[in-house]
Amino acid sequence: MTSQGEEMRNQCPACGASQMNIFYSLERIPVHSVRLLRSREEALNLQTGKMDLAHCASCGFICNLSYDPDLQDYSAEYESTQAYSATFNRFAHRLAQQLIDRYDLHDKNIIEIGCGQGEFISLLCELGQNRGIGFDPAYDPARSAVRNNGRVTIIPDYYSEEYAGYKADFICCKMTLEHIRDVADFVGTVRRAVGSQKDTTVFFQVPDAARVLAETAFWDIYYEHCSYFTLGSLARLFRSQRFEVMNLWRDYGDQYIMIDARPADEVTPPLLGQEDDLLETQERVLAFSQAIPIELARWKKIVQDAHQGGQKVVLWGSGSKGVAFLTTLNLCDEIEYTVDINPNKHDTYMAGTGQRVVSPDFLKSYQPDLVILMNPLYQEEISGMLSDRGISSRIISTGE
């Protein structure tokens, strides 16, 4: 017999179904992956938590049943910007222009939930001459990307019912919903804030769990991401909170999924073909659980063989993917450095395993034999940086 507390723990935060099935567990993983950790000791002693990744057969939603939000603190020491990459900036600019053109975002009021340092909302306001308000507890004026044009205001706080009085023609939320466990409550909060403004468009972007499952991408599973969506489960969540889903699509090398929605008076039926993925997700969950021990052993052997052969191995990408890769495989001495182009991260240390983060220029003297890329989308950009610095390392990437 299960207790009421255990039943509540197993209840799906997206649809309320009573049973979720755990298919992947990790012990003692860092609760933060992109905190700026100023010493190796701080990095090695960072608070840890447990991962019990579970699947809901009723709606396809996946989440960490052992997630504890009280272990986390999204302060100004949180550094997640991708804006130092030319590859990412091209994508962000293209996406902003696409949304502006699709929804005629000119001289409009825009809200961004989880705006980081204000990169994307500044882009929307600059390209469309809009007015924006961003919300993010990790906003740091010293690292702000907001352009001084008087069009953008950042509120350094979590978005909540407290801010429901702020109205907008367009509400944007990129790479934030996956950090929230009570996803139905959160999307419901957004719906209540929209109220009767039927012309307001809501846009969300999250990582694609279908790709993570298909690629056995353990480096994309970490504590900060407590919620995981497929196209179908994301659409079902929005429909359940009285949104009409207008568009569902993938982008950025099919790593991200996007949804456009507008308020509805009642729960609307599924209308888009991409929403019919319940069986496919269930099959992918099973395949992942069977493949993950093999994939972990394969990557562990790649790194250990190189290290034992006297090769110098570096990891390129000190963000969450890098932390998950290193901590899941328990790699410490085998890799001495990680590389990042973000200058805010240089001379900080990797959560859980303690590698020092260095700049690309450091590699000119270090001359690594093997560079492991955390994201294949950046391979061309990174290969160019290595070539420019006279480095002829062998390069392999996750997802290969």
TIROKE-969750 format. One record per residue (C-alpha): residue number from 0; x, y, z; residue in one letter. Coordinates in nm, 3 decimals. Last residue first. Layout:
REM TIROKE-969750
+------+---------+---------+---------+------+
! gufi !    east !   north !      up ! palo !
+------+---------+---------+---------+------+
!  NUM !       X !       Y !       Z !    A !
...
+------+---------+---------+---------+------+
END
This chain:
REM TIROKE-969750
+------+---------+---------+---------+------+
! gufi !    east !   north !      up ! palo !
+------+---------+---------+---------+------+
!  399 !   2.769 !   1.084 !  -3.315 !    E !
!  398 !   2.528 !   1.264 !  -3.080 !    G !
!  397 !   2.809 !   1.401 !  -2.870 !    T !
!  396 !   3.095 !   1.523 !  -3.081 !    S !
!  395 !   3.441 !   1.412 !  -3.180 !    I !
!  394 !   3.735 !   1.628 !  -3.280 !    I !
!  393 !   4.095 !   1.514 !  -3.334 !    R !
!  392 !   4.324 !   1.804 !  -3.254 !    S !
!  391 !   4.496 !   2.013 !  -3.521 !    S !
!  390 !   4.544 !   2.337 !  -3.328 !    I !
!  389 !   4.704 !   2.630 !  -3.509 !    G !
!  388 !   4.492 !   2.892 !  -3.337 !    R !
!  387 !   4.285 !   2.976 !  -3.645 !    D !
!  386 !   4.231 !   2.603 !  -3.699 !    S !
!  385 !   4.090 !   2.560 !  -3.351 !    L !
!  384 !   3.854 !   2.854 !  -3.390 !    M !
!  383 !   3.740 !   2.728 !  -3.730 !    G !
!  382 !   3.671 !   2.382 !  -3.592 !    S !
!  381 !   3.467 !   2.548 !  -3.318 !    I !
!  380 !   3.235 !   2.729 !  -3.560 !    E !
!  379 !   3.197 !   2.425 !  -3.786 !    E !
!  378 !   3.129 !   2.195 !  -3.492 !    Q !
!  377 !   2.882 !   2.424 !  -3.315 !    Y !
!  376 !   2.568 !   2.230 !  -3.405 !    L !
!  375 !   2.744 !   1.912 !  -3.285 !    P !
!  374 !   2.691 !   2.014 !  -2.920 !    N !
!  373 !   2.910 !   1.901 !  -2.631 !    M !
!  372 !   3.222 !   1.886 !  -2.844 !    L !
!  371 !   3.497 !   1.648 !  -2.732 !    I !
!  370 !   3.844 !   1.771 !  -2.826 !    V !
!  369 !   4.124 !   1.513 !  -2.849 !    L !
!  368 !   4.501 !   1.562 !  -2.874 !    D !
!  367 !   4.508 !   1.887 !  -2.680 !    P !
!  366 !   4.769 !   2.155 !  -2.759 !    Q !
!  365 !   4.809 !   2.319 !  -2.414 !    Y !
!  364 !   4.991 !   2.624 !  -2.547 !    S !
!  363 !   4.745 !   2.721 !  -2.818 !    K !
!  362 !   4.466 !   2.562 !  -2.612 !    L !
!  361 !   4.461 !   2.853 !  -2.371 !    F !
!  360 !   4.338 !   3.075 !  -2.655 !    D !
!  359 !   4.007 !   2.887 !  -2.658 !    P !
!  358 !   3.943 !   3.016 !  -2.304 !    S !
!  357 !   3.963 !   2.797 !  -1.997 !    V !
!  356 !   3.718 !   2.640 !  -1.751 !    V !
!  355 !   3.893 !   2.450 !  -1.472 !    R !
!  354 !   3.773 !   2.093 !  -1.414 !    Q !
!  353 !   3.612 !   2.044 !  -1.071 !    G !
!  352 !   3.401 !   1.729 !  -1.110 !    T !
!  351 !   3.074 !   1.819 !  -0.938 !    G !
!  350 !   3.015 !   2.160 !  -1.092 !    A !
!  349 !   3.286 !   2.259 !  -1.340 !    M !
!  348 !   3.518 !   2.536 !  -1.228 !    Y !
!  347 !   3.561 !   2.909 !  -1.296 !    T !
!  346 !   3.876 !   3.051 !  -1.451 !    D !
!  345 !   3.689 !   3.160 !  -1.766 !    H !
!  344 !   3.313 !   3.151 !  -1.729 !    K !
!  343 !   3.236 !   3.521 !  -1.779 !    N !
!  342 !   3.458 !   3.512 !  -2.090 !    P !
!  341 !   3.202 !   3.291 !  -2.273 !    N !
!  340 !   3.402 !   3.108 !  -2.543 !    I !
!  339 !   3.421 !   2.793 !  -2.333 !    D !
!  338 !   3.678 !   2.517 !  -2.292 !    V !
!  337 !   3.690 !   2.241 !  -2.031 !    T !
!  336 !   4.013 !   2.136 !  -1.869 !    Y !
!  335 !   4.179 !   1.840 !  -1.693 !    E !
!  334 !   3.992 !   1.545 !  -1.844 !    I !
!  333 !   4.077 !   1.189 !  -1.733 !    E !
!  332 !   4.140 !   1.309 !  -1.377 !    D !
!  331 !   3.770 !   1.381 !  -1.313 !    C !
!  330 !   3.521 !   1.182 !  -1.519 !    L !
!  329 !   3.231 !   1.034 !  -1.322 !    N !
!  328 !   3.045 !   0.933 !  -1.641 !    L !
!  327 !   2.724 !   1.104 !  -1.523 !    T !
!  326 !   2.927 !   1.385 !  -1.368 !    T !
!  325 !   3.133 !   1.463 !  -1.678 !    L !
!  324 !   2.858 !   1.447 !  -1.939 !    F !
!  323 !   2.602 !   1.622 !  -1.716 !    A !
!  322 !   2.843 !   1.907 !  -1.643 !    V !
!  321 !   2.929 !   1.944 !  -2.011 !    G !
!  320 !   2.566 !   1.948 !  -2.119 !    K !
!  319 !   2.484 !   2.202 !  -1.848 !    S !
!  318 !   2.742 !   2.452 !  -1.963 !    G !
!  317 !   3.120 !   2.422 !  -1.987 !    S !
!  316 !   3.130 !   2.350 !  -2.360 !    G !
!  315 !   3.436 !   2.205 !  -2.532 !    W !
!  314 !   3.573 !   1.912 !  -2.331 !    L !
!  313 !   3.946 !   1.858 !  -2.333 !    V !
!  312 !   4.151 !   1.540 !  -2.370 !    V !
!  311 !   4.532 !   1.519 !  -2.356 !    K !
!  310 !   4.644 !   1.183 !  -2.490 !    Q !
!  309 !   4.874 !   0.954 !  -2.292 !    G !
!  308 !   4.716 !   0.630 !  -2.411 !    G !
!  307 !   4.551 !   0.587 !  -2.072 !    Q !
!  306 !   4.372 !   0.918 !  -2.126 !    H !
!  305 !   4.254 !   0.830 !  -2.477 !    A !
!  304 !   4.134 !   0.487 !  -2.369 !    D !
!  303 !   3.961 !   0.639 !  -2.066 !    Q !
!  302 !   3.773 !   0.895 !  -2.276 !    V !
!  301 !   3.645 !   0.655 !  -2.541 !    I !
!  300 !   3.579 !   0.383 !  -2.282 !    K !
!  299 !   3.354 !   0.609 !  -2.072 !    K !
!  298 !   3.168 !   0.709 !  -2.387 !    W !
!  297 !   3.092 !   0.348 !  -2.481 !    R !
!  296 !   3.004 !   0.242 !  -2.124 !    A !
!  295 !   2.750 !   0.523 !  -2.091 !    L !
!  294 !   2.598 !   0.436 !  -2.429 !    E !
!  293 !   2.566 !   0.066 !  -2.341 !    I !
!  292 !   2.405 !   0.137 !  -2.003 !    P !
!  291 !   2.162 !   0.385 !  -2.173 !    I !
!  290 !   2.037 !   0.154 !  -2.449 !    A !
!  289 !   1.770 !  -0.046 !  -2.263 !    Q !
!  288 !   1.623 !   0.249 !  -2.074 !    S !
!  287 !   1.633 !   0.457 !  -2.392 !    F !
!  286 !   1.448 !   0.193 !  -2.596 !    A !
!  285 !   1.170 !   0.177 !  -2.335 !    L !
!  284 !   1.135 !   0.555 !  -2.329 !    V !
!  283 !   1.138 !   0.561 !  -2.709 !    R !
!  282 !   0.852 !   0.311 !  -2.728 !    E !
!  281 !   0.643 !   0.515 !  -2.485 !    Q !
!  280 !   0.716 !   0.831 !  -2.682 !    T !
!  279 !   0.606 !   0.669 !  -3.009 !    E !
!  278 !   0.285 !   0.544 !  -2.848 !    L !
!  277 !   0.194 !   0.889 !  -2.718 !    L !
!  276 !   0.296 !   1.078 !  -3.034 !    D !
!  275 !  -0.025 !   1.209 !  -3.190 !    D !
!  274 !   0.034 !   1.580 !  -3.132 !    E !
!  273 !   0.247 !   1.616 !  -3.446 !    Q !
!  272 !  -0.064 !   1.569 !  -3.663 !    G !
!  271 !  -0.222 !   1.892 !  -3.543 !    L !
!  270 !  -0.588 !   1.915 !  -3.440 !    L !
!  269 !  -0.599 !   1.796 !  -3.080 !    P !
!  268 !  -0.933 !   1.892 !  -2.918 !    P !
!  267 !  -0.982 !   2.231 !  -2.747 !    T !
!  266 !  -1.026 !   2.284 !  -2.373 !    V !
!  265 !  -1.255 !   2.583 !  -2.325 !    E !
!  264 !  -1.276 !   2.957 !  -2.385 !    D !
!  263 !  -0.953 !   2.961 !  -2.583 !    A !
!  262 !  -0.639 !   3.172 !  -2.538 !    P !
!  261 !  -0.378 !   3.172 !  -2.816 !    R !
!  260 !  -0.091 !   2.934 !  -2.881 !    A !
!  259 !   0.242 !   2.911 !  -3.061 !    D !
!  258 !   0.464 !   2.615 !  -2.970 !    I !
!  257 !   0.829 !   2.546 !  -3.031 !    M !
!  256 !   1.053 !   2.242 !  -2.996 !    I !
!  255 !   1.429 !   2.266 !  -2.965 !    Y !
!  254 !   1.708 !   2.024 !  -3.062 !    Q !
!  253 !   1.577 !   1.968 !  -3.416 !    D !
!  252 !   1.901 !   2.116 !  -3.552 !    G !
!  251 !   1.796 !   2.450 !  -3.414 !    Y !
!  250 !   1.426 !   2.410 !  -3.491 !    D !
!  249 !   1.122 !   2.191 !  -3.429 !    R !
!  248 !   0.758 !   2.282 !  -3.486 !    W !
!  247 !   0.412 !   2.314 !  -3.336 !    L !
!  246 !   0.172 !   2.587 !  -3.448 !    N !
!  245 !  -0.176 !   2.711 !  -3.358 !    M !
!  244 !  -0.248 !   2.545 !  -3.025 !    V !
!  243 !  -0.566 !   2.687 !  -2.872 !    E !
!  242 !  -0.505 !   2.750 !  -2.503 !    F !
!  241 !  -0.746 !   2.647 !  -2.232 !    R !
!  240 !  -0.502 !   2.503 !  -1.974 !    Q !
!  239 !  -0.552 !   2.145 !  -2.095 !    S !
!  238 !  -0.476 !   2.261 !  -2.450 !    R !
!  237 !  -0.138 !   2.393 !  -2.337 !    F !
!  236 !  -0.041 !   2.068 !  -2.165 !    L !
!  235 !  -0.160 !   1.855 !  -2.456 !    R !
!  234 !   0.050 !   2.062 !  -2.697 !    A !
!  233 !   0.364 !   2.015 !  -2.488 !    L !
!  232 !   0.297 !   1.642 !  -2.454 !    S !
!  231 !   0.258 !   1.609 !  -2.830 !    G !
!  230 !   0.568 !   1.801 !  -2.934 !    L !
!  229 !   0.774 !   1.610 !  -2.679 !    T !
!  228 !   0.848 !   1.756 !  -2.340 !    F !
!  227 !   1.086 !   1.716 !  -2.047 !    Y !
!  226 !   1.053 !   1.867 !  -1.697 !    S !
!  225 !   1.313 !   1.874 !  -1.415 !    C !
!  224 !   1.585 !   2.038 !  -1.620 !    H !
!  223 !   1.800 !   2.193 !  -1.347 !    E !
!  222 !   1.894 !   1.844 !  -1.231 !    Y !
!  221 !   2.046 !   1.719 !  -1.553 !    Y !
!  220 !   1.958 !   1.521 !  -1.864 !    I !
!  219 !   2.101 !   1.656 !  -2.191 !    D !
!  218 !   2.437 !   1.482 !  -2.144 !    W !
!  217 !   2.244 !   1.152 !  -2.123 !    F !
!  216 !   2.158 !   1.185 !  -2.492 !    A !
!  215 !   2.032 !   0.833 !  -2.563 !    T !
!  214 !   1.998 !   0.972 !  -2.918 !    E !
!  213 !   1.630 !   0.873 !  -2.953 !    A !
!  212 !   1.545 !   0.969 !  -2.594 !    L !
!  211 !   1.710 !   1.310 !  -2.609 !    V !
!  210 !   1.558 !   1.367 !  -2.955 !    R !
!  209 !   1.207 !   1.294 !  -2.829 !    A !
!  208 !   1.273 !   1.514 !  -2.526 !    A !
!  207 !   1.296 !   1.823 !  -2.747 !    D !
!  206 !   1.432 !   2.116 !  -2.547 !    P !
!  205 !   1.181 !   2.395 !  -2.475 !    V !
!  204 !   1.045 !   2.703 !  -2.656 !    Q !
!  203 !   0.719 !   2.878 !  -2.568 !    F !
!  202 !   0.519 !   3.141 !  -2.760 !    F !
!  201 !   0.192 !   3.295 !  -2.636 !    V !
!  200 !  -0.012 !   3.515 !  -2.866 !    T !
!  199 !  -0.254 !   3.774 !  -2.728 !    T !
!  198 !  -0.550 !   3.838 !  -2.958 !    D !
!  197 !  -0.803 !   3.678 !  -2.722 !    K !
!  196 !  -0.728 !   3.918 !  -2.438 !    Q !
!  195 !  -0.995 !   3.773 !  -2.206 !    S !
!  194 !  -0.752 !   3.657 !  -1.938 !    G !
!  193 !  -0.388 !   3.666 !  -2.049 !    V !
!  192 !  -0.278 !   3.654 !  -1.685 !    A !
!  191 !  -0.507 !   3.358 !  -1.622 !    R !
!  190 !  -0.347 !   3.171 !  -1.913 !    R !
!  189 !   0.005 !   3.249 !  -1.787 !    V !
!  188 !  -0.084 !   3.117 !  -1.442 !    T !
!  187 !  -0.234 !   2.806 !  -1.600 !    G !
!  186 !   0.095 !   2.749 !  -1.782 !    V !
!  185 !   0.264 !   2.757 !  -1.440 !    F !
!  184 !   0.012 !   2.539 !  -1.260 !    D !
!  183 !   0.024 !   2.282 !  -1.540 !    A !
!  182 !   0.406 !   2.284 !  -1.533 !    V !
!  181 !   0.450 !   2.215 !  -1.164 !    D !
!  180 !   0.811 !   2.100 !  -1.214 !    R !
!  179 !   0.961 !   2.418 !  -1.362 !    I !
!  178 !   1.309 !   2.426 !  -1.518 !    H !
!  177 !   1.181 !   2.276 !  -1.845 !    E !
!  176 !   0.943 !   2.573 !  -1.870 !    L !
!  175 !   1.239 !   2.811 !  -1.899 !    T !
!  174 !   1.411 !   2.754 !  -2.234 !    M !
!  173 !   1.224 !   3.039 !  -2.405 !    K !
!  172 !   0.907 !   3.202 !  -2.274 !    C !
!  171 !   0.747 !   3.472 !  -2.489 !    C !
!  170 !   0.422 !   3.656 !  -2.431 !    I !
!  169 !   0.291 !   3.872 !  -2.716 !    F !
!  168 !   0.026 !   4.147 !  -2.712 !    D !
!  167 !   0.104 !   4.215 !  -2.348 !    A !
!  166 !  -0.055 !   4.283 !  -2.011 !    K !
!  165 !   0.121 !   4.322 !  -1.674 !    Y !
!  164 !  -0.149 !   4.277 !  -1.410 !    G !
!  163 !  -0.063 !   3.911 !  -1.376 !    A !
!  162 !   0.266 !   4.010 !  -1.212 !    Y !
!  161 !   0.192 !   3.878 !  -0.863 !    E !
!  160 !   0.050 !   3.563 !  -1.021 !    E !
!  159 !   0.411 !   3.466 !  -1.091 !    S !
!  158 !   0.721 !   3.546 !  -1.301 !    Y !
!  157 !   1.034 !   3.494 !  -1.094 !    Y !
!  156 !   1.224 !   3.814 !  -1.014 !    D !
!  155 !   1.483 !   4.053 !  -1.154 !    P !
!  154 !   1.232 !   4.276 !  -1.340 !    I !
!  153 !   1.387 !   4.385 !  -1.669 !    I !
!  152 !   1.261 !   4.687 !  -1.864 !    T !
!  151 !   1.312 !   4.719 !  -2.239 !    V !
!  150 !   1.230 !   5.005 !  -2.478 !    R !
!  149 !   1.444 !   5.279 !  -2.324 !    G !
!  148 !   1.705 !   5.243 !  -2.600 !    N !
!  147 !   2.004 !   5.141 !  -2.391 !    N !
!  146 !   2.042 !   4.791 !  -2.528 !    R !
!  145 !   1.969 !   4.515 !  -2.282 !    V !
!  144 !   2.247 !   4.255 !  -2.281 !    A !
!  143 !   2.302 !   4.290 !  -1.907 !    S !
!  142 !   2.614 !   4.141 !  -1.752 !    R !
!  141 !   2.663 !   4.406 !  -1.482 !    A !
!  140 !   2.285 !   4.452 !  -1.458 !    P !
!  139 !   2.258 !   4.085 !  -1.349 !    D !
!  138 !   1.934 !   3.902 !  -1.425 !    Y !
!  137 !   1.922 !   3.568 !  -1.244 !    A !
!  136 !   1.573 !   3.624 !  -1.101 !    P !
!  135 !   1.434 !   3.664 !  -1.453 !    D !
!  134 !   1.135 !   3.861 !  -1.586 !    F !
!  133 !   1.144 !   4.071 !  -1.901 !    G !
!  132 !   0.926 !   4.368 !  -1.999 !    I !
!  131 !   0.930 !   4.484 !  -2.359 !    G !
!  130 !   0.822 !   4.766 !  -2.590 !    R !
!  129 !   0.834 !   4.707 !  -2.965 !    N !
!  128 !   1.024 !   4.870 !  -3.252 !    Q !
!  127 !   1.006 !   4.540 !  -3.439 !    G !
!  126 !   1.376 !   4.460 !  -3.482 !    L !
!  125 !   1.486 !   4.639 !  -3.163 !    E !
!  124 !   1.206 !   4.515 !  -2.940 !    C !
!  123 !   1.234 !   4.154 !  -3.050 !    L !
!  122 !   1.614 !   4.166 !  -3.019 !    L !
!  121 !   1.600 !   4.323 !  -2.674 !    S !
!  120 !   1.355 !   4.049 !  -2.571 !    I !
!  119 !   1.605 !   3.791 !  -2.694 !    F !
!  118 !   1.918 !   3.912 !  -2.515 !    E !
!  117 !   1.767 !   4.031 !  -2.187 !    G !
!  116 !   2.025 !   3.891 !  -1.945 !    Q !
!  115 !   1.818 !   3.579 !  -1.888 !    G !
!  114 !   1.464 !   3.647 !  -2.014 !    C !
!  113 !   1.288 !   3.379 !  -1.811 !    G !
!  112 !   0.939 !   3.504 !  -1.895 !    I !
!  111 !   0.944 !   3.752 !  -2.184 !    E !
!  110 !   0.664 !   4.007 !  -2.208 !    I !
!  109 !   0.594 !   4.210 !  -2.522 !    I !
!  108 !   0.389 !   4.524 !  -2.587 !    N !
!  107 !   0.352 !   4.610 !  -2.954 !    K !
!  106 !   0.488 !   4.882 !  -3.187 !    D !
!  105 !   0.548 !   4.614 !  -3.451 !    H !
!  104 !   0.497 !   4.246 !  -3.381 !    L !
!  103 !   0.301 !   4.156 !  -3.691 !    D !
!  102 !   0.239 !   3.801 !  -3.566 !    Y !
!  101 !   0.418 !   3.598 !  -3.834 !    R !
!  100 !   0.666 !   3.872 !  -3.928 !    D !
!   99 !   0.777 !   3.946 !  -3.571 !    I !
!   98 !   0.790 !   3.575 !  -3.488 !    L !
!   97 !   1.011 !   3.498 !  -3.790 !    Q !
!   96 !   1.233 !   3.800 !  -3.721 !    Q !
!   95 !   1.294 !   3.681 !  -3.365 !    A !
!   94 !   1.363 !   3.326 !  -3.483 !    L !
!   93 !   1.614 !   3.440 !  -3.745 !    R !
!   92 !   1.796 !   3.664 !  -3.497 !    H !
!   91 !   1.811 !   3.386 !  -3.237 !    A !
!   90 !   1.939 !   3.133 !  -3.494 !    F !
!   89 !   2.211 !   3.367 !  -3.620 !    R !
!   88 !   2.306 !   3.442 !  -3.260 !    N !
!   87 !   2.342 !   3.071 !  -3.184 !    F !
!   86 !   2.594 !   3.016 !  -3.462 !    T !
!   85 !   2.781 !   3.337 !  -3.379 !    A !
!   84 !   2.826 !   3.209 !  -3.024 !    S !
!   83 !   2.881 !   3.462 !  -2.744 !    Y !
!   82 !   2.502 !   3.491 !  -2.703 !    A !
!   81 !   2.462 !   3.150 !  -2.543 !    Q !
!   80 !   2.385 !   3.296 !  -2.201 !    T !
!   79 !   2.347 !   3.057 !  -1.909 !    S !
!   78 !   2.532 !   3.219 !  -1.620 !    E !
!   77 !   2.367 !   3.187 !  -1.276 !    Y !
!   76 !   2.572 !   3.390 !  -1.026 !    E !
!   75 !   2.296 !   3.654 !  -1.036 !    A !
!   74 !   2.076 !   3.413 !  -0.846 !    S !
!   73 !   1.867 !   3.115 !  -0.953 !    Y !
!   72 !   1.884 !   2.933 !  -0.620 !    D !
!   71 !   1.813 !   2.562 !  -0.615 !    Q !
!   70 !   1.777 !   2.302 !  -0.341 !    L !
!   69 !   1.428 !   2.428 !  -0.250 !    D !
!   68 !   1.311 !   2.325 !  -0.596 !    P !
!   67 !   1.334 !   1.955 !  -0.498 !    D !
!   66 !   1.323 !   1.715 !  -0.794 !    Y !
!   65 !   1.279 !   1.351 !  -0.697 !    S !
!   64 !   1.003 !   1.279 !  -0.951 !    L !
!   63 !   1.220 !   1.413 !  -1.232 !    N !
!   62 !   0.985 !   1.467 !  -1.524 !    C !
!   61 !   0.851 !   1.323 !  -1.848 !    I !
!   60 !   0.515 !   1.411 !  -2.008 !    F !
!   59 !   0.364 !   1.164 !  -2.253 !    G !
!   58 !   0.001 !   1.245 !  -2.161 !    C !
!   57 !  -0.144 !   0.924 !  -2.015 !    S !
!   56 !   0.172 !   0.710 !  -2.021 !    A !
!   55 !   0.347 !   0.951 !  -1.785 !    C !
!   54 !   0.721 !   0.892 !  -1.787 !    H !
!   53 !   0.967 !   0.917 !  -1.497 !    A !
!   52 !   1.323 !   1.040 !  -1.450 !    L !
!   51 !   1.436 !   0.977 !  -1.094 !    D !
!   50 !   1.727 !   1.218 !  -1.050 !    M !
!   49 !   1.865 !   1.285 !  -0.704 !    K !
!   48 !   2.023 !   1.599 !  -0.564 !    G !
!   47 !   2.364 !   1.752 !  -0.504 !    T !
!   46 !   2.485 !   2.070 !  -0.334 !    Q !
!   45 !   2.824 !   2.189 !  -0.462 !    L !
!   44 !   3.125 !   2.045 !  -0.282 !    N !
!   43 !   3.343 !   1.972 !  -0.584 !    L !
!   42 !   3.268 !   2.309 !  -0.742 !    A !
!   41 !   3.331 !   2.505 !  -0.422 !    E !
!   40 !   3.663 !   2.325 !  -0.376 !    E !
!   39 !   3.760 !   2.395 !  -0.735 !    R !
!   38 !   3.707 !   2.765 !  -0.676 !    S !
!   37 !   3.499 !   3.046 !  -0.830 !    R !
!   36 !   3.187 !   2.852 !  -0.921 !    L !
!   35 !   2.976 !   3.055 !  -1.164 !    L !
!   34 !   2.648 !   2.862 !  -1.153 !    R !
!   33 !   2.579 !   2.689 !  -1.481 !    V !
!   32 !   2.512 !   2.329 !  -1.379 !    S !
!   31 !   2.319 !   2.367 !  -1.056 !    H !
!   30 !   2.167 !   2.084 !  -0.850 !    V !
!   29 !   2.484 !   1.881 !  -0.899 !    P !
!   28 !   2.412 !   1.505 !  -0.926 !    I !
!   27 !   2.407 !   1.279 !  -0.622 !    R !
!   26 !   2.238 !   0.965 !  -0.754 !    E !
!   25 !   2.104 !   0.912 !  -1.105 !    L !
!   24 !   1.789 !   0.728 !  -1.212 !    S !
!   23 !   1.631 !   0.641 !  -1.546 !    Y !
!   22 !   1.299 !   0.466 !  -1.623 !    F !
!   21 !   1.064 !   0.572 !  -1.342 !    I !
!   20 !   0.695 !   0.513 !  -1.425 !    N !
!   19 !   0.438 !   0.781 !  -1.349 !    M !
!   18 !   0.109 !   0.697 !  -1.181 !    Q !
!   17 !  -0.191 !   0.902 !  -1.072 !    S !
!   16 !  -0.256 !   1.109 !  -1.382 !    A !
!   15 !  -0.268 !   1.482 !  -1.297 !    G !
!   14 !  -0.214 !   1.602 !  -1.653 !    C !
!   13 !   0.110 !   1.801 !  -1.643 !    A !
!   12 !   0.240 !   1.752 !  -1.289 !    P !
!   11 !   0.188 !   1.374 !  -1.320 !    C !
!   10 !   0.123 !   1.220 !  -0.979 !    Q !
!    9 !   0.401 !   0.996 !  -0.850 !    N !
!    8 !   0.497 !   1.230 !  -0.565 !    R !
!    7 !   0.131 !   1.275 !  -0.470 !    M !
!    6 !   0.088 !   0.898 !  -0.446 !    E !
!    5 !   0.402 !   0.872 !  -0.233 !    E !
!    4 !   0.272 !   1.140 !   0.005 !    G !
!    3 !  -0.067 !   0.969 !   0.029 !    Q !
!    2 !   0.109 !   0.650 !   0.132 !    S !
!    1 !   0.135 !   0.346 !  -0.091 !    T !
!    0 !   0.000 !   0.000 !   0.000 !    M !
+------+---------+---------+---------+------+
END
